[in-house]
Amino acid sequence: MDLEHFYESNEARRTSDEVEFGSEWVGEDGDIFQLSWIEATGEMYLMADTPNTPVVDGFGDIIPTPEQSSELEVEVLGTVGTLDEVHTILEGWQDVCGEPASLGWLKSRLSERGLKA
């Protein structure tokens, strides 16, 4: 689902604190994702990093366009009750995030704990 629909479908998501666990999780195909945990719902979710298409203005300058929330895809991976539990599940993530196919490591860790992978 897109980011705006994700937040609209549960208002607690919009008002809750979130903790980000890396913004460079790399999929098998090279796509980049951000991983976050929402305190109020306990949801861990991935957001696809959709590259912006720059625009060239009348002077030939390249201007990046802002991302639209409807362009950002979200996938809920599962629910983890506390931030301490998230830290336990993701122990060592800082050493892996950003590496090729690091998303596979993440999904393996989640699968080991019965979460969606």
Residue pairs with C-beta under 8 A, 6 or more apart in sequence:
1 9
1 73
1 74
2 69
2 70
2 71
2 72
2 73
2 74
3 47
3 69
3 70
3 72
3 73
3 74
4 69
4 70
6 13
6 45
6 74
6 76
7 13
7 14
10 41
12 38
12 40
12 41
13 38
13 40
13 41
13 43
15 40
16 38
16 39
16 40
16 41
17 38
17 39
17 40
18 36
18 37
18 38
18 39
19 36
19 37
19 39
19 83
19 86
20 34
20 35
20 36
21 35
21 36
21 37
21 86
21 90
21 93
21 97
22 34
22 35
22 93
22 94
22 97
22 98
23 32
23 33
23 34
23 35
23 49
24 32
24 34
24 97
24 98
24 102
25 32
25 33
25 34
25 35
25 46
25 97
25 98
25 102
25 103
25 106
26 32
26 33
26 98
26 99
26 100
26 101
26 102
26 103
27 33
27 101
27 103
28 101
28 103
28 104
31 48
31 49
32 48
32 49
33 46
33 47
33 48
33 49
33 103
34 46
34 47
34 49
35 44
35 45
35 46
35 97
35 106
36 44
36 45
36 47
37 43
37 44
37 45
37 80
37 83
37 86
38 45
39 83
41 79
42 79
42 80
42 81
42 82
43 76
43 77
43 78
43 79
44 76
44 77
44 78
44 79
44 80
44 86
44 110
44 115
45 74
45 75
45 76
45 77
46 74
46 75
46 77
46 103
47 72
47 73
47 74
48 72
48 73
48 74
48 75
50 67
50 71
50 72
50 73
52 64
52 65
52 66
52 67
53 65
54 62
54 63
54 64
54 65
55 62
55 63
55 64
55 65
56 62
56 63
57 63
76 116
77 107
77 110
77 115
77 116
77 117
78 110
78 114
78 115
78 116
79 115
80 86
80 89
80 115
89 109
89 110
89 113
89 115
90 106
90 109
93 106
96 102
96 105
96 106
99 105
107 117
108 117
110 116
110 117
111 117
